[in-house]
Amino acid sequence: MSEGVVHIIDDDAAMRDSLGFLLQVNRIPYRLFESAVAFLEDLPEDGGCVLTDVRMPEMNGIEMVRRLKERGYRAPVVVMTGHADVPLAIEAMKAGVVDFIEKPFDEELLLSALRTALQQGKAQSEQDAALSETRKRIAALSPRESEVLGGLVEGKANKVIAYDLGISPRTVEIYRANLMTKMQARSLSELVRMALSVREPD
């Protein structure tokens, strides 16, 4: 579904059912998990966001967030916490959680937090898809096209790239035109931005 799914993780069956009912009434798609371990074993690929309790047997919500980070799972996480667990919730924020909701919570506050997280999740999914597509396009370039792209990213003029590669400036222009077509870039700045977007940070 385009709006994404809320993955609810709570060891309390009554709380799971209550949250499921709340989302169903508000027409927000959801899935229920009884533990962090169960969620990690059946890690969904449909994006959306995660709503999890902090205190759970086997593995608490914060440890789960750390495991998700290790796996590269980037959907936003909202944690639910009792009053006594606020320091834990703040620790969770430092671990990468986008928001925490104190129990007992106001339904509108929770729905607002989840809608915000779903929007973030959708934006993240779109960004990830764009990066994946850019990587595919770069992987499809010929070795020479990759070399010319590397020169362009470094800000070199056609003549300099031609000299470095031992080819004519006219040949560089042809490669550059091919790059624009293959990468589906509308301008040189967009081409450079696409190439930089998939580079690993130093």
C-alpha positions as CSV (number, residue, x, y, z in Angstrom):
1,M,0.0,0.0,0.0
2,S,1.3,3.4,-0.9
3,E,0.9,4.9,2.6
4,G,3.0,2.1,4.2
5,V,2.3,-0.3,7.0
6,V,2.7,0.2,10.7
7,H,4.5,-2.8,12.3
8,I,3.3,-3.1,15.9
9,I,5.5,-4.9,18.3
10,D,4.3,-5.6,21.9
11,D,4.3,-8.6,24.1
12,D,1.0,-7.6,25.6
13,A,-1.8,-9.2,23.5
14,A,-4.5,-6.8,24.8
15,M,-2.3,-3.8,23.8
16,R,-1.6,-5.3,20.4
17,D,-5.3,-5.8,19.8
18,S,-6.2,-2.3,21.0
19,L,-3.6,-0.7,18.8
20,G,-4.7,-2.8,15.8
21,F,-8.3,-1.7,16.3
22,L,-7.3,1.9,16.5
23,L,-5.3,1.7,13.3
24,Q,-8.1,-0.3,11.6
25,V,-10.7,2.4,12.5
26,N,-8.4,5.0,11.1
27,R,-7.7,3.0,7.9
28,I,-4.0,2.6,8.5
29,P,-2.6,-0.7,7.4
30,Y,-0.8,-2.6,10.2
31,R,0.9,-5.9,11.1
32,L,1.2,-7.3,14.7
33,F,4.2,-9.0,16.3
34,E,4.4,-10.4,19.8
35,S,8.1,-9.8,20.2
36,A,11.2,-8.1,18.8
37,V,12.6,-11.5,18.0
38,A,9.5,-12.4,16.0
39,F,9.8,-9.1,14.1
40,L,13.5,-9.6,13.3
41,E,12.8,-13.2,12.1
42,D,10.1,-11.9,9.7
43,L,11.6,-8.6,8.8
44,P,9.2,-7.0,6.3
45,E,10.4,-5.3,3.1
46,D,7.3,-3.1,2.7
47,G,8.7,0.0,4.4
48,G,6.2,1.9,6.5
49,C,7.2,2.4,10.1
50,V,7.6,0.5,13.4
51,L,5.7,1.0,16.7
52,T,7.3,-0.9,19.5
53,D,7.2,-1.2,23.3
54,V,10.4,-0.6,25.1
55,R,10.2,-3.3,27.8
56,M,9.8,-6.8,26.4
57,P,11.1,-10.2,27.3
58,E,13.9,-11.8,25.2
59,M,14.9,-8.5,23.6
60,N,13.9,-4.9,24.5
61,G,12.9,-2.3,22.0
62,I,16.3,-0.5,22.1
63,E,18.3,-3.6,21.4
64,M,15.9,-4.3,18.5
65,V,16.6,-0.8,17.1
66,R,20.3,-1.4,17.3
67,R,19.9,-4.8,15.5
68,L,17.7,-3.1,12.8
69,K,20.5,-0.5,12.3
70,E,23.1,-3.2,11.9
71,R,21.0,-4.9,9.2
72,G,20.5,-1.6,7.3
73,Y,16.7,-1.5,8.0
74,R,15.9,2.2,7.7
75,A,12.1,2.4,8.4
76,P,11.4,5.0,11.1
77,V,10.8,3.6,14.7
78,V,8.4,5.0,17.3
79,V,8.7,3.6,20.8
80,M,6.0,3.3,23.5
81,T,7.1,3.8,27.1
82,G,5.8,3.8,30.6
83,H,6.6,6.9,32.8
84,A,9.5,5.1,34.5
85,D,11.1,4.3,31.2
86,V,11.6,7.8,29.9
87,P,15.4,7.6,30.4
88,L,15.2,4.4,28.3
89,A,13.2,6.2,25.6
90,I,15.8,9.0,25.5
91,E,18.5,6.3,25.1
92,A,16.3,4.9,22.2
93,M,16.2,8.3,20.6
94,K,20.0,8.4,20.6
95,A,20.0,4.9,19.0
96,G,18.0,6.3,16.1
97,V,14.3,6.2,17.2
98,V,12.3,9.1,15.6
99,D,9.8,9.6,18.5
100,F,8.6,8.2,21.8
101,I,5.1,8.1,23.2
102,E,4.4,7.9,26.9
103,K,1.7,5.4,28.2
104,P,-1.1,5.9,28.7
105,F,-1.1,7.9,25.5
106,D,-3.6,10.1,23.8
107,E,-4.9,8.4,20.7
108,E,-4.6,11.5,18.5
109,L,-1.0,12.1,19.6
110,L,-0.1,8.5,18.7
111,L,-1.8,8.7,15.3
112,S,-0.1,12.0,14.6
113,A,3.3,10.5,15.5
114,L,2.6,7.4,13.3
115,R,1.5,9.4,10.3
116,T,4.6,11.5,10.6
117,A,6.7,8.4,10.8
118,L,4.9,6.9,7.8
119,Q,5.6,10.0,5.7
120,Q,9.3,9.8,6.7
121,G,9.3,6.1,5.8
122,K,7.8,6.8,2.4
123,A,10.3,9.5,1.7
124,Q,13.1,7.1,2.8
125,S,11.8,4.3,0.5
126,E,11.6,6.7,-2.4
127,Q,15.2,7.9,-1.7
128,D,16.5,4.3,-1.4
129,A,14.7,3.3,-4.7
130,A,16.3,6.3,-6.5
131,L,19.8,5.4,-5.1
132,S,19.3,1.7,-6.1
133,E,18.3,2.8,-9.7
134,T,21.4,5.1,-9.9
135,R,23.6,2.3,-8.8
136,K,22.2,0.1,-11.5
137,R,22.8,2.7,-14.2
138,I,26.4,3.3,-13.0
139,A,27.0,-0.5,-13.0
140,A,25.8,-0.6,-16.7
141,L,28.4,2.0,-17.8
142,S,31.4,0.8,-19.9
143,P,34.9,1.1,-18.2
144,R,35.7,4.2,-20.4
145,E,32.3,5.8,-19.6
146,S,33.1,5.3,-15.9
147,E,36.5,7.0,-16.3
148,V,34.9,10.0,-18.1
149,L,32.3,10.2,-15.3
150,G,35.1,10.1,-12.7
151,G,36.8,13.1,-14.5
152,L,33.5,15.0,-14.6
153,V,32.8,14.4,-10.9
154,E,36.3,15.8,-10.1
155,G,35.4,19.0,-12.1
156,K,37.8,18.4,-14.9
157,A,37.2,20.1,-18.3
158,N,36.8,17.9,-21.4
159,K,40.3,18.7,-22.6
160,V,41.8,17.6,-19.3
161,I,39.9,14.4,-19.3
162,A,40.9,13.8,-22.9
163,Y,44.5,14.3,-22.0
164,D,44.3,12.1,-18.9
165,L,42.7,9.2,-20.9
166,G,44.8,9.7,-24.1
167,I,41.7,10.3,-26.3
168,S,40.5,13.4,-28.2
169,P,38.2,16.1,-26.7
170,R,35.6,15.2,-29.3
171,T,35.6,11.6,-28.1
172,V,35.1,12.8,-24.5
173,E,32.1,14.9,-25.7
174,I,30.6,11.7,-27.2
175,Y,31.1,9.8,-24.0
176,R,29.7,12.6,-22.0
177,A,26.5,12.6,-24.2
178,N,26.2,8.9,-23.8
179,L,26.6,9.3,-20.0
180,M,23.7,11.8,-19.9
181,T,21.5,9.4,-21.8
182,K,22.4,6.3,-19.9
183,M,22.2,8.0,-16.5
184,Q,19.0,9.9,-17.6
185,A,20.5,13.1,-16.3
186,R,19.0,16.4,-17.6
187,S,22.1,18.5,-16.8
188,L,25.8,18.1,-15.9
189,S,25.0,19.1,-12.3
190,E,22.4,16.4,-12.0
191,L,24.8,13.8,-13.5
192,V,27.5,14.8,-10.9
193,R,24.9,14.8,-8.1
194,M,23.8,11.3,-9.0
195,A,27.3,10.0,-9.1
196,L,28.1,11.6,-5.7
197,S,24.9,10.2,-4.2
198,V,26.1,6.6,-4.4
199,R,29.7,7.2,-3.3
200,E,30.6,5.8,0.1
201,P,31.5,8.5,2.6
202,D,35.3,8.6,3.4
